[in-house]
Amino acid sequence: MSASITLVVLMAVMYGAGVYVMLEKSLTRILIGFLLVGNATNLLIFIMSGRAGDSPIVDGNNADTVDPVPQVLMLTAIVINFGVTAFILALIYRSWWLSNLGDEGDDVAASEEEDEAMEIDEAGVYHASLESDDDAVRSILDEGADTGDPDDDRGGDGSDGSGSGDHDDRNSDHGTGDEPSERDRDVMR
């Protein structure tokens, strides 16, 4: 096997420059250094593959065939290099985006707190509208009790509809201004 001295020197320079540049703090320089090291690795695999020869798929026993393993390793190194490069580019973009936000940074919690406060305000408005609905239902129930509405179960005299004149405990809150009973609350809902 005879390796070209030019390729060996080029590979050594690429490894040295790549490692030197990767030691910097900047993500862009780390990316450039990683690309240099990846290409130097491909060059190393190419140098170690040996001299040129026939393709490995031949009929018969031919001693001048090329070993396919270095070619496969080089393709694998290219794919890995591409994947890590894409990941580092994503890191570079994310750090640039965060640095442009200034003091806010990546403050997702503040946004969630604002959303939560808006939901609480909306719930308060909703509950206030329910209270006005409850008041309207109470007034309708009270009117039915006062006017002797035939649709009312208690009849016009405030009794429970049995005609006995006994006052039902469940309906005792009608017209008194107190809190409605549990049964009345279920009716209002």
Backbone as CSV, one residue per row, in Angstrom:
resi,resn,N_x,N_y,N_z,CA_x,CA_y,CA_z,C_x,C_y,C_z
1,MET,0.838,-1.165,0.000,0.000,0.000,0.000,0.886,1.233,0.000
2,SER,0.590,2.122,-0.911,1.372,3.348,-0.990,0.426,4.533,-0.853
3,ALA,0.569,5.255,0.223,-0.279,6.423,0.482,0.436,7.670,-0.010
4,SER,-0.323,8.581,-0.577,0.241,9.827,-1.051,0.580,10.693,0.151
5,ILE,1.765,11.219,0.170,2.207,12.062,1.279,1.371,13.339,1.337
6,THR,0.882,13.795,0.189,0.056,14.998,0.159,-1.247,14.779,0.918
7,LEU,-1.879,13.597,0.701,-3.126,13.294,1.403,-2.908,13.146,2.907
8,VAL,-1.773,12.569,3.284,-1.473,12.395,4.710,-1.270,13.752,5.380
9,VAL,-0.527,14.644,4.731,-0.300,15.978,5.285,-1.615,16.756,5.351
10,LEU,-2.423,16.665,4.285,-3.717,17.345,4.265,-4.612,16.834,5.394
11,MET,-4.623,15.518,5.590,-5.426,14.940,6.669,-4.941,15.440,8.034
12,ALA,-3.641,15.471,8.258,-3.089,15.925,9.536,-3.420,17.407,9.784
13,VAL,-3.325,18.222,8.747,-3.630,19.651,8.888,-5.115,19.836,9.206
14,MET,-5.969,19.062,8.537,-7.406,19.172,8.790,-7.750,18.743,10.213
15,TYR,-7.142,17.655,10.702,-7.378,17.242,12.092,-6.908,18.318,13.070
16,GLY,-5.702,18.836,12.842,-5.164,19.858,13.749,-6.008,21.119,13.762
17,ALA,-6.366,21.607,12.586,-7.174,22.829,12.504,-8.568,22.590,13.083
18,GLY,-9.129,21.418,12.824,-10.459,21.116,13.340,-10.500,21.064,14.852
19,VAL,-9.524,20.401,15.453,-9.485,20.324,16.918,-9.212,21.698,17.517
20,TYR,-8.333,22.473,16.900,-8.034,23.813,17.410,-9.280,24.703,17.367
21,VAL,-10.016,24.651,16.277,-11.197,25.507,16.133,-12.314,25.025,17.053
22,MET,-12.407,23.718,17.287,-13.459,23.189,18.164,-13.264,23.596,19.619
23,LEU,-12.078,24.003,20.009,-11.819,24.396,21.383,-12.323,25.805,21.703
24,GLU,-12.816,26.529,20.715,-13.383,27.851,20.938,-14.763,27.739,21.558
25,LYS,-15.264,28.845,22.137,-16.573,28.829,22.785,-17.720,29.046,21.810
26,SER,-17.463,29.597,20.656,-18.516,29.906,19.695,-19.040,28.625,19.049
27,LEU,-20.361,28.511,18.983,-20.958,27.320,18.363,-20.662,27.258,16.869
28,THR,-20.534,28.393,16.221,-20.213,28.405,14.794,-18.819,27.837,14.565
29,ARG,-17.906,28.185,15.415,-16.545,27.642,15.276,-16.503,26.158,15.626
30,ILE,-17.318,25.754,16.575,-17.400,24.321,16.882,-17.919,23.569,15.664
31,LEU,-18.910,24.125,14.974,-19.439,23.493,13.773,-18.360,23.394,12.699
32,ILE,-17.622,24.467,12.473,-16.560,24.437,11.459,-15.497,23.414,11.826
33,GLY,-15.117,23.375,13.091,-14.131,22.382,13.530,-14.639,20.964,13.364
34,PHE,-15.917,20.741,13.670,-16.467,19.401,13.514,-16.486,18.991,12.040
35,LEU,-16.815,19.921,11.151,-16.794,19.610,9.722,-15.376,19.268,9.252
36,LEU,-14.393,20.002,9.747,-12.998,19.695,9.380,-12.579,18.313,9.875
37,VAL,-12.916,17.988,11.118,-12.558,16.683,11.671,-13.286,15.564,10.922
38,GLY,-14.562,15.787,10.575,-15.308,14.773,9.828,-14.714,14.507,8.457
39,ASN,-14.332,15.577,7.753,-13.713,15.387,6.437,-12.319,14.773,6.556
40,ALA,-11.598,15.108,7.609,-10.289,14.482,7.823,-10.448,12.985,8.097
41,THR,-11.500,12.614,8.806,-11.759,11.191,9.062,-12.078,10.472,7.757
42,ASN,-12.875,11.083,6.893,-13.153,10.474,5.591,-11.867,10.305,4.783
43,LEU,-11.001,11.299,4.851,-9.723,11.215,4.147,-8.847,10.104,4.735
44,LEU,-8.874,9.940,6.057,-8.114,8.861,6.707,-8.620,7.493,6.248
45,ILE,-9.916,7.323,6.199,-10.472,6.044,5.747,-10.103,5.798,4.284
46,PHE,-10.130,6.866,3.478,-9.769,6.727,2.070,-8.302,6.322,1.918
47,ILE,-7.421,6.916,2.724,-5.994,6.586,2.643,-5.755,5.143,3.077
48,MET,-6.475,4.690,4.097,-6.276,3.329,4.619,-6.914,2.253,3.741
49,SER,-7.738,2.648,2.787,-8.418,1.641,1.974,-7.487,0.920,1.015
50,GLY,-6.319,1.453,0.755,-5.356,0.760,-0.103,-5.417,1.259,-1.536
51,ARG,-4.750,0.509,-2.386,-4.668,0.945,-3.780,-5.928,0.575,-4.537
52,ALA,-6.066,1.158,-5.697,-7.233,0.918,-6.525,-7.187,-0.490,-7.105
53,GLY,-8.346,-1.003,-7.485,-8.422,-2.346,-8.060,-9.780,-2.554,-8.690
54,ASP,-10.070,-3.814,-8.981,-11.351,-4.160,-9.596,-12.467,-4.069,-8.561
55,SER,-13.705,-4.040,-9.075,-14.840,-3.998,-8.159,-14.948,-5.329,-7.425
56,PRO,-15.464,-5.340,-6.213,-15.483,-6.562,-5.414,-16.476,-7.612,-5.930
57,ILE,-17.396,-7.236,-6.809,-18.361,-8.193,-7.327,-17.856,-8.664,-8.692
58,VAL,-17.171,-9.780,-8.694,-16.634,-10.358,-9.931,-16.837,-11.858,-9.897
59,ASP,-16.755,-12.457,-11.061,-16.809,-13.918,-11.134,-15.397,-14.465,-11.029
60,GLY,-15.241,-15.429,-10.169,-13.934,-16.080,-10.041,-13.100,-15.429,-8.956
61,ASN,-11.903,-15.929,-8.816,-10.979,-15.424,-7.801,-10.023,-14.442,-8.444
62,ASN,-10.192,-13.194,-8.122,-9.322,-12.164,-8.652,-8.632,-11.501,-7.474
63,ALA,-7.358,-11.420,-7.476,-6.579,-10.885,-6.358,-6.542,-9.369,-6.357
64,ASP,-6.952,-8.726,-7.437,-6.873,-7.276,-7.534,-8.191,-6.579,-7.156
65,THR,-9.010,-7.205,-6.313,-10.286,-6.572,-5.920,-10.056,-5.585,-4.780
66,VAL,-10.963,-4.625,-4.705,-10.893,-3.599,-3.675,-11.733,-4.053,-2.486
67,ASP,-11.239,-3.775,-1.285,-11.993,-4.097,-0.064,-13.178,-3.125,0.053
68,PRO,-14.431,-3.608,0.132,-15.578,-2.705,0.194,-15.821,-2.097,1.582
69,VAL,-15.189,-2.630,2.620,-15.452,-2.147,3.983,-15.062,-0.677,4.163
70,PRO,-13.904,-0.208,3.699,-13.592,1.224,3.856,-14.592,2.131,3.143
71,GLN,-15.109,1.691,2.002,-16.094,2.497,1.298,-17.379,2.613,2.122
72,VAL,-17.790,1.511,2.732,-18.987,1.528,3.574,-18.752,2.395,4.812
73,LEU,-17.566,2.287,5.403,-17.243,3.117,6.569,-17.257,4.606,6.206
74,MET,-16.767,4.927,5.006,-16.753,6.329,4.586,-18.181,6.845,4.391
75,LEU,-19.042,6.037,3.793,-20.435,6.451,3.635,-21.104,6.637,4.996
76,THR,-20.807,5.727,5.924,-21.376,5.845,7.264,-20.869,7.110,7.955
77,ALA,-19.600,7.416,7.808,-19.031,8.623,8.412,-19.670,9.880,7.818
78,ILE,-19.965,9.854,6.525,-20.610,11.011,5.894,-22.006,11.224,6.469
79,VAL,-22.758,10.132,6.636,-24.115,10.245,7.174,-24.084,10.743,8.621
80,ILE,-23.199,10.210,9.430,-23.091,10.654,10.826,-22.667,12.120,10.889
81,ASN,-21.712,12.497,10.040,-21.254,13.882,9.983,-22.415,14.813,9.616
82,PHE,-23.237,14.410,8.668,-24.384,15.219,8.259,-25.387,15.362,9.408
83,GLY,-25.682,14.275,10.104,-26.638,14.328,11.213,-26.172,15.227,12.349
84,VAL,-24.909,15.097,12.732,-24.388,15.929,13.821,-24.300,17.390,13.382
85,THR,-23.993,17.628,12.105,-23.973,18.996,11.593,-25.362,19.631,11.671
86,ALA,-26.390,18.870,11.311,-27.758,19.385,11.405,-28.115,19.698,12.856
87,PHE,-27.703,18.842,13.779,-27.975,19.082,15.202,-27.263,20.345,15.693
88,ILE,-26.009,20.520,15.325,-25.267,21.708,15.761,-25.868,22.962,15.133
89,LEU,-26.321,22.874,13.885,-26.989,24.032,13.270,-28.263,24.388,14.018
90,ALA,-29.007,23.386,14.476,-30.207,23.658,15.264,-29.839,24.333,16.586
91,LEU,-28.752,23.897,17.213,-28.295,24.540,18.451,-27.877,25.990,18.202
92,ILE,-27.207,26.213,17.086,-26.775,27.573,16.759,-27.983,28.471,16.554
93,TYR,-28.981,27.982,15.830,-30.187,28.785,15.599,-30.907,29.071,16.906
94,ARG,-31.013,28.066,17.761,-31.717,28.249,19.042,-30.981,29.250,19.923
95,SER,-29.677,29.161,19.996,-28.927,30.107,20.829,-29.018,31.525,20.251
96,TRP,-29.015,31.667,18.930,-29.185,32.985,18.318,-30.557,33.553,18.641
97,TRP,-31.577,32.695,18.557,-32.940,33.136,18.836,-33.084,33.578,20.289
98,LEU,-32.508,32.807,21.219,-32.586,33.168,22.632,-31.789,34.432,22.939
99,SER,-30.667,34.614,22.267,-29.864,35.819,22.529,-30.572,37.068,22.015
100,ASN,-31.398,36.946,20.995,-32.141,38.103,20.485,-33.349,38.447,21.335
101,LEU,-33.778,37.559,22.215,-34.912,37.863,23.078,-34.541,38.807,24.207
102,GLY,-33.273,38.890,24.516,-32.832,39.804,25.562,-33.079,39.250,26.949
103,ASP,-33.620,40.121,27.839,-33.814,39.738,29.226,-34.919,38.707,29.405
104,GLU,-35.844,38.631,28.446,-36.931,37.656,28.573,-36.397,36.241,28.558
105,GLY,-35.453,35.977,27.673,-34.912,34.636,27.559,-35.972,33.668,27.074
106,ASP,-35.905,32.479,27.547,-36.865,31.453,27.161,-37.905,31.343,28.263
107,ASP,-38.647,32.416,28.477,-39.576,32.500,29.605,-40.953,32.031,29.186
108,VAL,-41.132,30.729,29.177,-42.417,30.152,28.811,-43.363,30.216,30.003
109,ALA,-42.841,30.201,31.213,-43.676,30.196,32.411,-44.519,31.470,32.500
110,ALA,-43.972,32.617,32.107,-44.734,33.858,32.170,-45.936,33.787,31.232
111,SER,-45.743,33.219,30.080,-46.848,33.068,29.143,-47.918,32.139,29.718
112,GLU,-47.499,31.069,30.363,-48.459,30.147,30.974,-49.209,30.824,32.115
113,GLU,-48.512,31.666,32.885,-49.177,32.375,33.976,-50.198,33.361,33.432
114,GLU,-49.881,34.032,32.315,-50.840,34.947,31.706,-52.063,34.192,31.205
115,ASP,-51.840,33.036,30.593,-52.965,32.229,30.115,-53.832,31.773,31.280
116,GLU,-53.182,31.393,32.369,-53.927,30.942,33.550,-54.747,32.089,34.149
117,ALA,-54.182,33.291,34.184,-54.913,34.448,34.706,-56.113,34.781,33.818
118,MET,-55.935,34.643,32.498,-57.055,34.886,31.588,-58.160,33.851,31.802
119,GLU,-57.777,32.596,32.026,-58.778,31.555,32.274,-59.545,31.832,33.568
120,ILE,-58.846,32.318,34.594,-59.512,32.632,35.862,-60.491,33.784,35.661
121,ASP,-60.085,34.807,34.902,-60.991,35.926,34.623,-62.225,35.454,33.858
122,GLU,-62.013,34.600,32.860,-63.137,34.082,32.092,-64.054,33.239,32.964
123,ALA,-63.476,32.472,33.883,-64.290,31.662,34.787,-65.118,32.566,35.704
124,GLY,-64.534,33.685,36.156,-65.274,34.613,37.001,-66.458,35.212,36.263
125,VAL,-66.253,35.574,34.999,-67.355,36.114,34.192,-68.425,35.051,34.011
126,TYR,-67.997,33.829,33.764,-68.953,32.739,33.576,-69.759,32.513,34.846
127,HIS,-69.098,32.489,35.996,-69.807,32.270,37.255,-70.740,33.447,37.578
128,ALA,-70.329,34.661,37.221,-71.201,35.815,37.441,-72.467,35.695,36.598
129,SER,-72.316,35.204,35.359,-73.504,35.024,34.523,-74.373,33.907,35.073
130,LEU,-73.766,32.902,35.688,-74.561,31.840,36.311,-75.349,32.373,37.500
131,GLU,-74.731,33.268,38.267,-75.439,33.837,39.415,-76.645,34.660,38.964
132,SER,-76.491,35.410,37.874,-77.641,36.168,37.371,-78.707,35.221,36.842
133,ASP,-78.302,34.112,36.249,-79.272,33.108,35.813,-79.988,32.502,37.012
134,ASP,-79.245,32.234,38.083,-79.855,31.691,39.301,-80.874,32.670,39.873
135,ASP,-80.527,33.954,39.869,-81.462,34.963,40.372,-82.734,34.995,39.532
136,ALA,-82.584,34.876,38.219,-83.756,34.879,37.338,-84.641,33.664,37.603
137,VAL,-84.036,32.508,37.802,-84.826,31.303,38.075,-85.519,31.434,39.425
138,ARG,-84.813,31.979,40.427,-85.436,32.172,41.745,-86.639,33.106,41.652
139,SER,-86.489,34.188,40.878,-87.607,35.132,40.758,-88.795,34.487,40.056
140,ILE,-88.533,33.638,39.064,-89.632,32.945,38.374,-90.303,31.965,39.317
141,LEU,-89.494,31.254,40.120,-90.075,30.318,41.087,-90.896,31.070,42.137
142,ASP,-90.384,32.209,42.565,-91.111,32.995,43.555,-92.412,33.541,42.979
143,GLU,-92.392,33.980,41.721,-93.606,34.484,41.084,-94.643,33.380,40.960
144,GLY,-94.197,32.181,40.640,-95.117,31.055,40.530,-95.752,30.732,41.863
145,ALA,-95.023,30.894,42.932,-95.551,30.612,44.266,-96.514,31.706,44.695
146,ASP,-96.239,32.952,44.291,-97.072,34.076,44.710,-98.361,34.185,43.903
147,THR,-98.338,33.845,42.614,-99.489,34.069,41.749,-100.415,32.886,41.661
148,GLY,-100.094,31.786,42.269,-100.950,30.622,42.204,-100.912,29.982,40.828
149,ASP,-99.734,29.896,40.245,-99.550,29.308,38.928,-99.976,27.845,38.966
150,PRO,-100.851,27.402,38.046,-101.294,26.019,38.062,-100.178,25.052,37.697
151,ASP,-99.108,25.525,37.033,-98.001,24.634,36.688,-97.105,24.377,37.879
152,ASP,-97.242,25.168,38.909,-96.413,25.005,40.097,-96.907,23.810,40.894
153,ASP,-96.012,22.974,41.380,-96.377,21.772,42.135,-96.993,22.105,43.475
154,ARG,-96.651,23.241,44.021,-97.110,23.562,45.365,-98.502,24.171,45.378
155,GLY,-99.001,24.576,44.274,-100.307,25.224,44.249,-100.152,26.691,44.561
156,GLY,-101.258,27.432,44.592,-101.210,28.866,44.782,-101.044,29.278,46.216
157,ASP,-101.255,28.408,47.145,-101.189,28.814,48.533,-99.849,28.533,49.184
158,GLY,-98.884,28.067,48.403,-97.560,27.800,48.965,-97.490,26.435,49.598
159,SER,-98.529,25.633,49.482,-98.461,24.297,50.069,-97.779,23.357,49.103
160,ASP,-97.634,22.122,49.504,-96.911,21.161,48.690,-97.789,20.507,47.644
161,GLY,-99.013,20.962,47.453,-99.870,20.427,46.425,-100.776,19.333,46.934
162,SER,-100.614,18.899,48.159,-101.458,17.832,48.690,-102.743,18.381,49.284
163,GLY,-102.780,19.688,49.490,-103.974,20.326,50.027,-104.062,20.216,51.519
164,SER,-103.068,19.700,52.180,-103.131,19.528,53.630,-102.771,20.801,54.360
165,GLY,-102.146,21.730,53.648,-101.788,22.985,54.282,-100.458,22.905,55.005
166,ASP,-99.854,21.735,55.087,-98.539,21.629,55.724,-97.508,22.259,54.808
167,HIS,-96.580,22.939,55.393,-95.552,23.604,54.617,-94.398,22.642,54.426
168,ASP,-93.992,22.420,53.171,-92.915,21.484,52.855,-91.571,22.110,53.242
169,ASP,-90.719,21.359,53.955,-89.418,21.871,54.391,-88.483,22.125,53.216
170,ARG,-88.648,21.372,52.163,-87.748,21.552,51.021,-88.003,22.865,50.313
171,ASN,-89.196,23.383,50.360,-89.526,24.604,49.653,-89.638,25.798,50.588
172,SER,-89.147,25.695,51.780,-89.318,26.758,52.759,-88.506,27.991,52.433
173,ASP,-87.538,27.900,51.539,-86.675,29.041,51.245,-87.258,29.964,50.194
174,HIS,-88.380,29.584,49.569,-88.933,30.429,48.509,-89.489,31.717,49.089
175,GLY,-89.042,32.803,48.507,-89.579,34.104,48.867,-89.008,34.689,50.133
176,THR,-88.127,34.003,50.833,-87.592,34.528,52.082,-86.297,35.273,51.879
177,GLY,-85.647,35.098,50.709,-84.389,35.786,50.457,-83.194,35.015,50.975
178,ASP,-83.412,33.877,51.622,-82.295,33.063,52.087,-81.720,32.289,50.911
179,GLU,-80.660,31.573,51.196,-80.048,30.741,50.175,-81.016,29.638,49.770
180,PRO,-81.063,29.259,48.496,-81.971,28.195,48.060,-81.515,26.844,48.593
181,SER,-82.481,25.941,48.696,-82.161,24.603,49.189,-81.436,23.828,48.099
182,GLU,-80.978,22.674,48.452,-80.248,21.838,47.512,-81.143,21.443,46.333
183,ARG,-82.404,21.175,46.618,-83.349,20.808,45.544,-83.524,21.973,44.578
184,ASP,-83.638,23.191,45.117,-83.800,24.356,44.260,-82.564,24.605,43.393
185,ARG,-81.417,24.365,43.954,-80.183,24.522,43.195,-80.133,23.535,42.062
186,ASP,-80.590,22.310,42.289,-80.625,21.327,41.209,-81.604,21.742,40.132
187,VAL,-82.737,22.330,40.512,-83.713,22.787,39.532,-83.140,23.920,38.709
188,MET,-82.387,24.803,39.354,-81.803,25.955,38.654,-80.741,25.534,37.664
189,ARG,-80.102,24.446,37.917,-79.048,24.001,37.020,-79.681,23.333,35.839
